[in-house]
Amino acid sequence: MKRIAVLTSGGDAPGMNAAIRAVVRYSIYNGLQVFGVKRGYKGLIEGDLKEMTIPSVGDIIHRGGTILRSARCLEFQEEIGREKALNILNIFKIDGLVAIGGDGTFRGAMALSEMGFPVIGVPGTIDNDLSYTDYTIGFDTSVNTVLDAVTKLRDTTSSHERVSVVQVMGRNCGDIALYAGLGGGAEAVIVPEVEFDMDKLSENVSSSMNRGKNQSIILVAEGVGSAEEICKKLQEKTGLEARTTILGHIQRGGNPTSNDRVLASKLGQKAVQCLIEGKSSRVVGIRSNEIIDMDIHEALKMERKFDMNMYNLINILAR
Ligand code: ADP
């Protein structure tokens, strides 16, 4: 292993820069040359690679987004696209690739490794929807962004004795709603993993407001459906004033938290170590506070475990 490349792909996540920095500097520390690929698999197909140096990743550990940029690339999903990418990797004499991204990025990494090229995946996505790892890079920052927004919303929600229905990101995974719900003292969270009962929710909200609560915050993961609809129904059923807030892309931005920076640095190191050890087709992650690597096929097959205890605790503590 003499030369490696690193790319970020799919949805950007705070902490991706810290991961790039770790990959670049840990590689150079180990005597490797390292190339940055612009715009994920798209840049790989187009040959948009540039050698990275110690100063080229200076002053980025604290920045959100990704200096390498990201893109979605349909062409890479076809074998012909991946062959073009392989050709570029050969032209640049690259021996291994670190792909930072989510589920889709990992499927791309798996497909490339099946063509015989060593690839290691680093989980970078705010959704926390990769089952094999307890946390993904960007998730903690995103939860903190939602918490900050919920804290601000509480002021106006309580002043007007309203209900706030807040839509957060998470198409198949309700972890952002779950963690921000527990940390933010939400009345309830509505997530794709648990069927929800509109009548029961309305009853709970009404009875707690009748008991003297001056506000209710409800977090809805986007995968469940329209927060606007839920808000309307809640207003009809309870007679309370309710408002919707859709947080949108602010959840992807901002300076990464210390947890995300530390996780990104450790996972970046682990990915390079895997390549140096001659491993391929692996993903790195954190499990029970230990940095691990595992087979990419197995990782993608694993079923997500939803934390029902946290979900129930939100309801218990909201009373
Ligand atoms: P994320 O990595 O955040 O889940 P996407 O799902 O958009 O984001 O995936 C990022 C990129 O990974 C896609 O644009 C595509 O180039 C590549 N990709 C996704 N799925 C596959 C697949 N099944 N085979 C090959 N490449 C894929």
py3Dmol code that shows the C-alpha trace and the ligand (Angstrom):
import py3Dmol

protein = """\
ATOM      1  CA  MET A   1       0.000   0.000   0.000  1.00  0.00           C
ATOM      2  CA  LYS A   2       1.724   3.175  -1.213  1.00  0.00           C
ATOM      3  CA  ARG A   3      -0.979   5.507  -2.444  1.00  0.00           C
ATOM      4  CA  ILE A   4      -4.511   5.888  -1.204  1.00  0.00           C
ATOM      5  CA  ALA A   5      -7.446   8.115  -2.133  1.00  0.00           C
ATOM      6  CA  VAL A   6     -10.227   9.548  -0.001  1.00  0.00           C
ATOM      7  CA  LEU A   7     -13.682  10.805  -0.998  1.00  0.00           C
ATOM      8  CA  THR A   8     -16.899  12.025   0.599  1.00  0.00           C
ATOM      9  CA  SER A   9     -20.181  11.038  -1.011  1.00  0.00           C
ATOM     10  CA  GLY A  10     -23.946  11.267  -0.562  1.00  0.00           C
ATOM     11  CA  GLY A  11     -25.441  13.664   2.000  1.00  0.00           C
ATOM     12  CA  ASP A  12     -22.807  15.776   3.734  1.00  0.00           C
ATOM     13  CA  ALA A  13     -22.416  15.551   7.493  1.00  0.00           C
ATOM     14  CA  PRO A  14     -20.583  17.696  10.062  1.00  0.00           C
ATOM     15  CA  GLY A  15     -17.352  15.925  10.971  1.00  0.00           C
ATOM     16  CA  MET A  16     -16.572  14.745   7.442  1.00  0.00           C
ATOM     17  CA  ASN A  17     -13.738  17.302   7.339  1.00  0.00           C
ATOM     18  CA  ALA A  18     -12.303  15.976  10.588  1.00  0.00           C
ATOM     19  CA  ALA A  19     -12.373  12.490   9.046  1.00  0.00           C
ATOM     20  CA  ILE A  20     -10.612  13.701   5.858  1.00  0.00           C
ATOM     21  CA  ARG A  21      -7.969  15.408   8.009  1.00  0.00           C
ATOM     22  CA  ALA A  22      -7.370  12.217   9.969  1.00  0.00           C
ATOM     23  CA  VAL A  23      -7.147  10.061   6.832  1.00  0.00           C
ATOM     24  CA  VAL A  24      -4.706  12.470   5.157  1.00  0.00           C
ATOM     25  CA  ARG A  25      -2.433  13.089   8.133  1.00  0.00           C
ATOM     26  CA  TYR A  26      -2.429   9.507   9.423  1.00  0.00           C
ATOM     27  CA  SER A  27      -1.572   8.283   5.921  1.00  0.00           C
ATOM     28  CA  ILE A  28       1.308  10.731   5.565  1.00  0.00           C
ATOM     29  CA  TYR A  29       2.514   9.807   9.082  1.00  0.00           C
ATOM     30  CA  ASN A  30       2.709   6.214   7.818  1.00  0.00           C
ATOM     31  CA  GLY A  31       4.637   7.161   4.704  1.00  0.00           C
ATOM     32  CA  LEU A  32       1.711   6.902   2.271  1.00  0.00           C
ATOM     33  CA  GLN A  33       0.792   9.342  -0.451  1.00  0.00           C
ATOM     34  CA  VAL A  34      -2.821  10.427  -0.306  1.00  0.00           C
ATOM     35  CA  PHE A  35      -5.129  11.881  -2.960  1.00  0.00           C
ATOM     36  CA  GLY A  36      -8.421  13.692  -2.396  1.00  0.00           C
ATOM     37  CA  VAL A  37     -11.228  12.935  -4.849  1.00  0.00           C
ATOM     38  CA  LYS A  38     -13.619  15.833  -5.519  1.00  0.00           C
ATOM     39  CA  ARG A  39     -17.412  15.258  -5.500  1.00  0.00           C
ATOM     40  CA  GLY A  40     -17.493  11.611  -4.509  1.00  0.00           C
ATOM     41  CA  TYR A  41     -17.897   8.911  -7.128  1.00  0.00           C
ATOM     42  CA  LYS A  42     -18.633  11.565  -9.755  1.00  0.00           C
ATOM     43  CA  GLY A  43     -15.128  13.010  -9.363  1.00  0.00           C
ATOM     44  CA  LEU A  44     -13.682   9.519  -9.363  1.00  0.00           C
ATOM     45  CA  ILE A  45     -15.220   8.793 -12.760  1.00  0.00           C
ATOM     46  CA  GLU A  46     -14.086  12.192 -14.061  1.00  0.00           C
ATOM     47  CA  GLY A  47     -10.547  11.854 -12.713  1.00  0.00           C
ATOM     48  CA  ASP A  48     -10.852  14.859 -10.402  1.00  0.00           C
ATOM     49  CA  LEU A  49      -8.111  13.845  -7.942  1.00  0.00           C
ATOM     50  CA  LYS A  50      -5.472  15.963  -6.250  1.00  0.00           C
ATOM     51  CA  GLU A  51      -2.640  15.071  -3.930  1.00  0.00           C
ATOM     52  CA  MET A  52      -3.273  16.176  -0.364  1.00  0.00           C
ATOM     53  CA  THR A  53      -0.619  17.387   2.034  1.00  0.00           C
ATOM     54  CA  ILE A  54      -0.442  18.113   5.758  1.00  0.00           C
ATOM     55  CA  PRO A  55      -1.277  21.838   5.248  1.00  0.00           C
ATOM     56  CA  SER A  56      -4.063  21.068   2.741  1.00  0.00           C
ATOM     57  CA  VAL A  57      -6.214  19.780   5.613  1.00  0.00           C
ATOM     58  CA  GLY A  58      -5.239  22.587   8.002  1.00  0.00           C
ATOM     59  CA  ASP A  59      -7.947  24.649   9.690  1.00  0.00           C
ATOM     60  CA  ILE A  60     -10.791  22.289   8.750  1.00  0.00           C
ATOM     61  CA  ILE A  61     -11.330  20.116  11.841  1.00  0.00           C
ATOM     62  CA  HIS A  62     -13.975  22.502  13.153  1.00  0.00           C
ATOM     63  CA  ARG A  63     -15.817  23.139   9.886  1.00  0.00           C
ATOM     64  CA  GLY A  64     -19.076  21.539   8.765  1.00  0.00           C
ATOM     65  CA  GLY A  65     -19.636  20.330   5.189  1.00  0.00           C
ATOM     66  CA  THR A  66     -16.798  18.725   3.269  1.00  0.00           C
ATOM     67  CA  ILE A  67     -13.820  20.396   1.598  1.00  0.00           C
ATOM     68  CA  LEU A  68     -13.822  17.553  -0.946  1.00  0.00           C
ATOM     69  CA  ARG A  69     -17.449  18.351  -1.826  1.00  0.00           C
ATOM     70  CA  SER A  70     -20.055  15.696  -2.321  1.00  0.00           C
ATOM     71  CA  ALA A  71     -22.357  14.630  -5.128  1.00  0.00           C
ATOM     72  CA  ARG A  72     -24.803  11.952  -6.072  1.00  0.00           C
ATOM     73  CA  CYS A  73     -23.704   9.946  -9.096  1.00  0.00           C
ATOM     74  CA  LEU A  74     -26.089   7.646 -10.942  1.00  0.00           C
ATOM     75  CA  GLU A  75     -23.398   6.562 -13.402  1.00  0.00           C
ATOM     76  CA  PHE A  76     -21.466   4.850 -10.602  1.00  0.00           C
ATOM     77  CA  GLN A  77     -24.427   2.563  -9.975  1.00  0.00           C
ATOM     78  CA  GLU A  78     -23.773   0.970 -13.377  1.00  0.00           C
ATOM     79  CA  GLU A  79     -20.846  -1.375 -13.940  1.00  0.00           C
ATOM     80  CA  ILE A  80     -19.622   0.734 -16.842  1.00  0.00           C
ATOM     81  CA  GLY A  81     -19.367   3.770 -14.536  1.00  0.00           C
ATOM     82  CA  ARG A  82     -17.444   1.796 -11.969  1.00  0.00           C
ATOM     83  CA  GLU A  83     -15.081   0.506 -14.668  1.00  0.00           C
ATOM     84  CA  LYS A  84     -14.323   4.119 -15.598  1.00  0.00           C
ATOM     85  CA  ALA A  85     -13.593   4.800 -11.924  1.00  0.00           C
ATOM     86  CA  LEU A  86     -11.309   1.754 -11.719  1.00  0.00           C
ATOM     87  CA  ASN A  87      -9.444   2.958 -14.759  1.00  0.00           C
ATOM     88  CA  ILE A  88      -8.844   6.354 -13.134  1.00  0.00           C
ATOM     89  CA  LEU A  89      -7.658   4.667  -9.936  1.00  0.00           C
ATOM     90  CA  ASN A  90      -5.166   2.670 -12.027  1.00  0.00           C
ATOM     91  CA  ILE A  91      -3.983   5.762 -13.933  1.00  0.00           C
ATOM     92  CA  PHE A  92      -3.291   7.532 -10.619  1.00  0.00           C
ATOM     93  CA  LYS A  93      -1.693   4.299  -9.263  1.00  0.00           C
ATOM     94  CA  ILE A  94      -4.002   4.307  -6.266  1.00  0.00           C
ATOM     95  CA  ASP A  95      -3.841   1.128  -4.149  1.00  0.00           C
ATOM     96  CA  GLY A  96      -6.805   1.689  -1.819  1.00  0.00           C
ATOM     97  CA  LEU A  97      -9.796   3.975  -1.280  1.00  0.00           C
ATOM     98  CA  VAL A  98     -11.459   5.418   1.826  1.00  0.00           C
ATOM     99  CA  ALA A  99     -15.120   6.274   1.121  1.00  0.00           C
ATOM    100  CA  ILE A 100     -16.820   8.508   3.699  1.00  0.00           C
ATOM    101  CA  GLY A 101     -20.621   8.559   3.489  1.00  0.00           C
ATOM    102  CA  GLY A 102     -23.843   6.754   4.249  1.00  0.00           C
ATOM    103  CA  ASP A 103     -25.671   3.656   3.165  1.00  0.00           C
ATOM    104  CA  GLY A 104     -25.596   4.484  -0.581  1.00  0.00           C
ATOM    105  CA  THR A 105     -21.892   5.341  -0.461  1.00  0.00           C
ATOM    106  CA  PHE A 106     -21.254   1.967   1.184  1.00  0.00           C
ATOM    107  CA  ARG A 107     -23.209   0.143  -1.535  1.00  0.00           C
ATOM    108  CA  GLY A 108     -20.973   1.880  -4.074  1.00  0.00           C
ATOM    109  CA  ALA A 109     -17.894   0.922  -2.038  1.00  0.00           C
ATOM    110  CA  MET A 110     -19.089  -2.681  -1.891  1.00  0.00           C
ATOM    111  CA  ALA A 111     -19.646  -2.805  -5.653  1.00  0.00           C
ATOM    112  CA  LEU A 112     -16.161  -1.397  -6.293  1.00  0.00           C
ATOM    113  CA  SER A 113     -14.528  -3.829  -3.876  1.00  0.00           C
ATOM    114  CA  GLU A 114     -16.327  -6.698  -5.626  1.00  0.00           C
ATOM    115  CA  MET A 115     -14.423  -5.649  -8.749  1.00  0.00           C
ATOM    116  CA  GLY A 116     -11.208  -6.327  -6.842  1.00  0.00           C
ATOM    117  CA  PHE A 117     -10.314  -2.870  -5.546  1.00  0.00           C
ATOM    118  CA  PRO A 118      -9.594  -2.389  -1.805  1.00  0.00           C
ATOM    119  CA  VAL A 119     -12.150  -0.018  -0.261  1.00  0.00           C
ATOM    120  CA  ILE A 120     -12.845   0.901   3.367  1.00  0.00           C
ATOM    121  CA  GLY A 121     -16.069   2.709   4.323  1.00  0.00           C
ATOM    122  CA  VAL A 122     -16.278   5.392   7.029  1.00  0.00           C
ATOM    123  CA  PRO A 123     -19.812   6.170   8.275  1.00  0.00           C
ATOM    124  CA  GLY A 124     -20.563   9.853   7.631  1.00  0.00           C
ATOM    125  CA  THR A 125     -24.262  10.640   7.820  1.00  0.00           C
ATOM    126  CA  ILE A 126     -26.419  12.646  10.204  1.00  0.00           C
ATOM    127  CA  ASP A 127     -29.173  10.005  10.144  1.00  0.00           C
ATOM    128  CA  ASN A 128     -27.414   7.364  12.301  1.00  0.00           C
ATOM    129  CA  ASP A 129     -29.084   4.758  10.101  1.00  0.00           C
ATOM    130  CA  LEU A 130     -26.183   2.291   9.807  1.00  0.00           C
ATOM    131  CA  SER A 131     -26.956  -0.607  12.129  1.00  0.00           C
ATOM    132  CA  TYR A 132     -23.446  -1.980  12.618  1.00  0.00           C
ATOM    133  CA  THR A 133     -22.176   1.165  14.367  1.00  0.00           C
ATOM    134  CA  ASP A 134     -23.595   2.799  17.490  1.00  0.00           C
ATOM    135  CA  TYR A 135     -22.992   6.257  16.020  1.00  0.00           C
ATOM    136  CA  THR A 136     -22.238   7.785  12.635  1.00  0.00           C
ATOM    137  CA  ILE A 137     -20.178  10.940  12.095  1.00  0.00           C
ATOM    138  CA  GLY A 138     -22.500  13.968  12.062  1.00  0.00           C
ATOM    139  CA  PHE A 139     -25.329  12.516  14.113  1.00  0.00           C
ATOM    140  CA  ASP A 140     -24.302  14.122  17.407  1.00  0.00           C
ATOM    141  CA  THR A 141     -23.937  17.552  15.804  1.00  0.00           C
ATOM    142  CA  SER A 142     -27.310  17.231  14.144  1.00  0.00           C
ATOM    143  CA  VAL A 143     -29.014  16.256  17.413  1.00  0.00           C
ATOM    144  CA  ASN A 144     -27.428  19.287  19.074  1.00  0.00           C
ATOM    145  CA  THR A 145     -28.655  21.552  16.281  1.00  0.00           C
ATOM    146  CA  VAL A 146     -32.194  20.233  16.766  1.00  0.00           C
ATOM    147  CA  LEU A 147     -31.868  20.668  20.539  1.00  0.00           C
ATOM    148  CA  ASP A 148     -30.777  24.254  20.077  1.00  0.00           C
ATOM    149  CA  ALA A 149     -33.779  24.929  17.824  1.00  0.00           C
ATOM    150  CA  VAL A 150     -36.167  23.214  20.255  1.00  0.00           C
ATOM    151  CA  THR A 151     -34.763  25.265  23.151  1.00  0.00           C
ATOM    152  CA  LYS A 152     -35.479  28.454  21.200  1.00  0.00           C
ATOM    153  CA  LEU A 153     -38.918  27.254  20.167  1.00  0.00           C
ATOM    154  CA  ARG A 154     -39.816  26.532  23.796  1.00  0.00           C
ATOM    155  CA  ASP A 155     -39.757  30.274  24.587  1.00  0.00           C
ATOM    156  CA  THR A 156     -42.431  31.204  22.092  1.00  0.00           C
ATOM    157  CA  THR A 157     -44.369  27.936  22.505  1.00  0.00           C
ATOM    158  CA  SER A 158     -44.713  28.425  26.263  1.00  0.00           C
ATOM    159  CA  SER A 159     -45.439  32.162  26.037  1.00  0.00           C
ATOM    160  CA  HIS A 160     -48.425  31.389  23.807  1.00  0.00           C
ATOM    161  CA  GLU A 161     -49.357  28.103  25.500  1.00  0.00           C
ATOM    162  CA  ARG A 162     -49.160  26.268  22.229  1.00  0.00           C
ATOM    163  CA  VAL A 163     -48.193  22.938  20.790  1.00  0.00           C
ATOM    164  CA  SER A 164     -45.134  22.880  18.515  1.00  0.00           C
ATOM    165  CA  VAL A 165     -44.807  20.107  15.975  1.00  0.00           C
ATOM    166  CA  VAL A 166     -41.204  20.027  14.768  1.00  0.00           C
ATOM    167  CA  GLN A 167     -40.203  18.047  11.696  1.00  0.00           C
ATOM    168  CA  VAL A 168     -36.663  16.683  11.825  1.00  0.00           C
ATOM    169  CA  MET A 169     -34.611  14.599   9.412  1.00  0.00           C
ATOM    170  CA  GLY A 170     -34.777  10.807   9.313  1.00  0.00           C
ATOM    171  CA  ARG A 171     -36.447   8.921   6.487  1.00  0.00           C
ATOM    172  CA  ASN A 172     -36.080   5.365   7.764  1.00  0.00           C
ATOM    173  CA  CYS A 173     -34.466   6.069  11.077  1.00  0.00           C
ATOM    174  CA  GLY A 174     -35.979   8.070  13.923  1.00  0.00           C
ATOM    175  CA  ASP A 175     -32.768   8.509  15.936  1.00  0.00           C
ATOM    176  CA  ILE A 176     -32.514  12.291  15.509  1.00  0.00           C
ATOM    177  CA  ALA A 177     -36.080  12.680  16.799  1.00  0.00           C
ATOM    178  CA  LEU A 178     -35.420  10.125  19.540  1.00  0.00           C
ATOM    179  CA  TYR A 179     -32.228  11.670  20.943  1.00  0.00           C
ATOM    180  CA  ALA A 180     -33.373  15.275  20.529  1.00  0.00           C
ATOM    181  CA  GLY A 181     -36.740  14.269  21.999  1.00  0.00           C
ATOM    182  CA  LEU A 182     -35.220  12.855  25.160  1.00  0.00           C
ATOM    183  CA  GLY A 183     -32.617  15.617  25.449  1.00  0.00           C
ATOM    184  CA  GLY A 184     -35.113  18.355  24.653  1.00  0.00           C
ATOM    185  CA  GLY A 185     -37.909  17.188  26.940  1.00  0.00           C
ATOM    186  CA  ALA A 186     -40.385  16.576  24.144  1.00  0.00           C
ATOM    187  CA  GLU A 187     -43.965  15.532  24.881  1.00  0.00           C
ATOM    188  CA  ALA A 188     -43.681  12.805  22.267  1.00  0.00           C
ATOM    189  CA  VAL A 189     -41.675  11.705  19.257  1.00  0.00           C
ATOM    190  CA  ILE A 190     -43.168  10.238  16.118  1.00  0.00           C
ATOM    191  CA  VAL A 191     -40.737   7.931  14.340  1.00  0.00           C
ATOM    192  CA  PRO A 192     -40.890   5.413  11.479  1.00  0.00           C
ATOM    193  CA  GLU A 193     -39.997   2.514  13.815  1.00  0.00           C
ATOM    194  CA  VAL A 194     -43.094   2.789  16.036  1.00  0.00           C
ATOM    195  CA  GLU A 195     -46.699   3.008  14.920  1.00  0.00           C
ATOM    196  CA  PHE A 196     -48.345   6.014  16.455  1.00  0.00           C
ATOM    197  CA  ASP A 197     -51.872   6.570  17.590  1.00  0.00           C
ATOM    198  CA  MET A 198     -53.231  10.041  16.863  1.00  0.00           C
ATOM    199  CA  ASP A 199     -56.045   9.727  19.402  1.00  0.00           C
ATOM    200  CA  LYS A 200     -53.689   8.695  22.181  1.00  0.00           C
ATOM    201  CA  LEU A 201     -51.260  11.485  21.334  1.00  0.00           C
ATOM    202  CA  SER A 202     -54.099  14.052  21.369  1.00  0.00           C
ATOM    203  CA  GLU A 203     -55.333  12.735  24.721  1.00  0.00           C
ATOM    204  CA  ASN A 204     -51.855  12.933  26.249  1.00  0.00           C
ATOM    205  CA  VAL A 205     -51.283  16.454  24.962  1.00  0.00           C
ATOM    206  CA  SER A 206     -54.715  17.634  26.169  1.00  0.00           C
ATOM    207  CA  SER A 207     -54.396  16.102  29.613  1.00  0.00           C
ATOM    208  CA  SER A 208     -50.913  17.468  30.228  1.00  0.00           C
ATOM    209  CA  MET A 209     -51.951  20.960  29.103  1.00  0.00           C
ATOM    210  CA  ASN A 210     -55.036  20.665  31.362  1.00  0.00           C
ATOM    211  CA  ARG A 211     -52.762  19.781  34.252  1.00  0.00           C
ATOM    212  CA  GLY A 212     -51.078  23.136  33.785  1.00  0.00           C
ATOM    213  CA  LYS A 213     -48.276  22.454  31.325  1.00  0.00           C
ATOM    214  CA  ASN A 214     -47.786  25.617  29.287  1.00  0.00           C
ATOM    215  CA  GLN A 215     -46.462  23.956  26.131  1.00  0.00           C
ATOM    216  CA  SER A 216     -45.960  20.720  24.264  1.00  0.00           C
ATOM    217  CA  ILE A 217     -43.172  19.928  21.832  1.00  0.00           C
ATOM    218  CA  ILE A 218     -43.647  17.010  19.453  1.00  0.00           C
ATOM    219  CA  LEU A 219     -40.812  15.856  17.204  1.00  0.00           C
ATOM    220  CA  VAL A 220     -41.711  14.139  13.944  1.00  0.00           C
ATOM    221  CA  ALA A 221     -39.150  12.258  11.838  1.00  0.00           C
ATOM    222  CA  GLU A 222     -39.715  13.170   8.170  1.00  0.00           C
ATOM    223  CA  GLY A 223     -40.162   9.519   7.150  1.00  0.00           C
ATOM    224  CA  VAL A 224     -43.443   9.307   9.050  1.00  0.00           C
ATOM    225  CA  GLY A 225     -45.292  11.745   6.813  1.00  0.00           C
ATOM    226  CA  SER A 226     -46.302  15.373   6.805  1.00  0.00           C
ATOM    227  CA  ALA A 227     -45.720  17.240  10.077  1.00  0.00           C
ATOM    228  CA  GLU A 228     -48.179  19.837   8.773  1.00  0.00           C
ATOM    229  CA  GLU A 229     -50.921  17.171   8.581  1.00  0.00           C
ATOM    230  CA  ILE A 230     -50.142  15.867  12.062  1.00  0.00           C
ATOM    231  CA  CYS A 231     -50.230  19.410  13.409  1.00  0.00           C
ATOM    232  CA  LYS A 232     -53.612  20.080  11.776  1.00  0.00           C
ATOM    233  CA  LYS A 233     -55.144  16.899  13.166  1.00  0.00           C
ATOM    234  CA  LEU A 234     -53.760  17.606  16.611  1.00  0.00           C
ATOM    235  CA  GLN A 235     -55.263  21.086  16.564  1.00  0.00           C
ATOM    236  CA  GLU A 236     -58.658  19.697  15.510  1.00  0.00           C
ATOM    237  CA  LYS A 237     -58.660  16.948  18.139  1.00  0.00           C
ATOM    238  CA  THR A 238     -57.362  18.974  21.087  1.00  0.00           C
ATOM    239  CA  GLY A 239     -58.684  22.441  20.288  1.00  0.00           C
ATOM    240  CA  LEU A 240     -55.245  23.758  21.212  1.00  0.00           C
ATOM    241  CA  GLU A 241     -53.261  26.146  19.062  1.00  0.00           C
ATOM    242  CA  ALA A 242     -50.542  24.238  17.234  1.00  0.00           C
ATOM    243  CA  ARG A 243     -47.725  25.325  14.906  1.00  0.00           C
ATOM    244  CA  THR A 244     -45.384  23.424  12.616  1.00  0.00           C
ATOM    245  CA  THR A 245     -41.670  24.079  12.264  1.00  0.00           C
ATOM    246  CA  ILE A 246     -39.676  22.275   9.584  1.00  0.00           C
ATOM    247  CA  LEU A 247     -35.980  22.400  10.448  1.00  0.00           C
ATOM    248  CA  GLY A 248     -34.685  21.171   7.067  1.00  0.00           C
ATOM    249  CA  HIS A 249     -31.088  21.487   5.985  1.00  0.00           C
ATOM    250  CA  ILE A 250     -29.850  23.457   8.990  1.00  0.00           C
ATOM    251  CA  GLN A 251     -29.631  19.989  10.570  1.00  0.00           C
ATOM    252  CA  ARG A 252     -26.790  19.129   8.206  1.00  0.00           C
ATOM    253  CA  GLY A 253     -24.709  22.206   8.929  1.00  0.00           C
ATOM    254  CA  GLY A 254     -22.650  23.810  11.651  1.00  0.00           C
ATOM    255  CA  ASN A 255     -19.420  23.131  13.462  1.00  0.00           C
ATOM    256  CA  PRO A 256     -19.094  19.493  14.472  1.00  0.00           C
ATOM    257  CA  THR A 257     -19.400  18.752  18.184  1.00  0.00           C
ATOM    258  CA  SER A 258     -16.458  17.361  20.138  1.00  0.00           C
ATOM    259  CA  ASN A 259     -18.026  13.871  19.923  1.00  0.00           C
ATOM    260  CA  ASP A 260     -18.169  14.030  16.134  1.00  0.00           C
ATOM    261  CA  ARG A 261     -14.635  15.406  15.793  1.00  0.00           C
ATOM    262  CA  VAL A 262     -13.205  12.716  18.076  1.00  0.00           C
ATOM    263  CA  LEU A 263     -15.191   9.933  16.384  1.00  0.00           C
ATOM    264  CA  ALA A 264     -14.191  11.170  12.915  1.00  0.00           C
ATOM    265  CA  SER A 265     -10.513  11.309  13.882  1.00  0.00           C
ATOM    266  CA  LYS A 266     -10.542   7.788  15.335  1.00  0.00           C
ATOM    267  CA  LEU A 267     -12.480   6.316  12.404  1.00  0.00           C
ATOM    268  CA  GLY A 268     -10.202   8.050   9.877  1.00  0.00           C
ATOM    269  CA  GLN A 269      -7.201   6.485  11.590  1.00  0.00           C
ATOM    270  CA  LYS A 270      -8.854   3.041  11.682  1.00  0.00           C
ATOM    271  CA  ALA A 271      -9.707   3.168   7.963  1.00  0.00           C
ATOM    272  CA  VAL A 272      -6.080   3.875   7.029  1.00  0.00           C
ATOM    273  CA  GLN A 273      -4.881   1.145   9.417  1.00  0.00           C
ATOM    274  CA  CYS A 274      -7.212  -1.322   7.671  1.00  0.00           C
ATOM    275  CA  LEU A 275      -5.728  -0.472   4.263  1.00  0.00           C
ATOM    276  CA  ILE A 276      -2.166  -0.734   5.592  1.00  0.00           C
ATOM    277  CA  GLU A 277      -3.016  -4.172   7.010  1.00  0.00           C
ATOM    278  CA  GLY A 278      -4.179  -5.234   3.546  1.00  0.00           C
ATOM    279  CA  LYS A 279      -7.875  -5.356   4.439  1.00  0.00           C
ATOM    280  CA  SER A 280     -10.563  -4.617   1.882  1.00  0.00           C
ATOM    281  CA  SER A 281     -14.326  -4.506   1.727  1.00  0.00           C
ATOM    282  CA  ARG A 282     -14.560  -3.386   5.363  1.00  0.00           C
ATOM    283  CA  VAL A 283     -16.376  -0.615   7.176  1.00  0.00           C
ATOM    284  CA  VAL A 284     -15.213   1.020  10.389  1.00  0.00           C
ATOM    285  CA  GLY A 285     -17.426   2.031  13.278  1.00  0.00           C
ATOM    286  CA  ILE A 286     -17.851   2.313  17.018  1.00  0.00           C
ATOM    287  CA  ARG A 287     -19.507  -0.311  19.185  1.00  0.00           C
ATOM    288  CA  SER A 288     -19.720  -0.127  22.993  1.00  0.00           C
ATOM    289  CA  ASN A 289     -17.086   2.612  22.860  1.00  0.00           C
ATOM    290  CA  GLU A 290     -14.645   0.486  20.895  1.00  0.00           C
ATOM    291  CA  ILE A 291     -13.477   1.264  17.365  1.00  0.00           C
ATOM    292  CA  ILE A 292     -14.140  -1.744  15.153  1.00  0.00           C
ATOM    293  CA  ASP A 293     -14.011  -2.835  11.529  1.00  0.00           C
ATOM    294  CA  MET A 294     -16.217  -5.406   9.881  1.00  0.00           C
ATOM    295  CA  ASP A 295     -17.134  -6.901   6.538  1.00  0.00           C
ATOM    296  CA  ILE A 296     -19.133  -4.428   4.438  1.00  0.00           C
ATOM    297  CA  HIS A 297     -21.627  -7.079   3.231  1.00  0.00           C
ATOM    298  CA  GLU A 298     -22.392  -8.162   6.784  1.00  0.00           C
ATOM    299  CA  ALA A 299     -22.633  -4.547   7.948  1.00  0.00           C
ATOM    300  CA  LEU A 300     -25.176  -3.660   5.278  1.00  0.00           C
ATOM    301  CA  LYS A 301     -27.258  -6.745   6.066  1.00  0.00           C
ATOM    302  CA  MET A 302     -27.553  -6.000   9.770  1.00  0.00           C
ATOM    303  CA  GLU A 303     -30.951  -4.976  11.025  1.00  0.00           C
ATOM    304  CA  ARG A 304     -31.291  -1.765  12.952  1.00  0.00           C
ATOM    305  CA  LYS A 305     -32.192  -2.017  16.604  1.00  0.00           C
ATOM    306  CA  PHE A 306     -34.437   0.785  17.741  1.00  0.00           C
ATOM    307  CA  ASP A 307     -34.029   1.869  21.365  1.00  0.00           C
ATOM    308  CA  MET A 308     -37.545   1.306  22.722  1.00  0.00           C
ATOM    309  CA  ASN A 309     -36.336   2.094  26.221  1.00  0.00           C
ATOM    310  CA  MET A 310     -35.456   5.638  25.166  1.00  0.00           C
ATOM    311  CA  TYR A 311     -38.749   5.950  23.327  1.00  0.00           C
ATOM    312  CA  ASN A 312     -40.736   4.892  26.400  1.00  0.00           C
ATOM    313  CA  LEU A 313     -38.665   7.114  28.671  1.00  0.00           C
ATOM    314  CA  ILE A 314     -39.615  10.183  26.632  1.00  0.00           C
ATOM    315  CA  ASN A 315     -43.278   9.416  27.300  1.00  0.00           C
ATOM    316  CA  ILE A 316     -42.708   8.670  30.982  1.00  0.00           C
ATOM    317  CA  LEU A 317     -40.704  11.864  31.621  1.00  0.00           C
ATOM    318  CA  ALA A 318     -43.117  14.071  29.698  1.00  0.00           C
ATOM    319  CA  ARG A 319     -45.907  13.538  32.232  1.00  0.00           C
TER     320      ARG A 319
END
"""
ligand_1 = """\
27
ADP
P -25.588 8.277 1.184
O -24.210 7.730 1.035
O -25.628 9.497 2.053
O -26.587 7.193 1.591
P -26.647 8.180 -1.585
O -27.655 7.131 -1.275
O -27.037 9.311 -2.439
O -26.056 8.840 -0.243
O -25.389 7.435 -2.235
C -24.246 8.159 -2.649
C -23.723 7.638 -3.951
O -23.311 6.270 -3.808
C -24.720 7.590 -5.093
O -24.854 8.811 -5.758
C -24.097 6.549 -6.022
O -23.057 7.126 -6.793
C -23.467 5.575 -5.042
N -24.359 4.407 -4.863
C -25.500 4.348 -4.161
N -26.058 3.113 -4.236
C -25.251 2.382 -5.035
C -25.274 1.020 -5.521
N -26.254 0.193 -5.197
N -24.268 0.633 -6.327
C -23.262 1.465 -6.661
N -23.181 2.749 -6.233
C -24.159 3.203 -5.446
"""
view = py3Dmol.view(width=600, height=400)
view.addModel(protein, "pdb")
view.setStyle({"model": 0}, {"cartoon": {"style": "trace"}})
view.addModel(ligand_1, "xyz")
view.setStyle({"model": 1}, {"stick": {}})
view.zoomTo()
view.show()
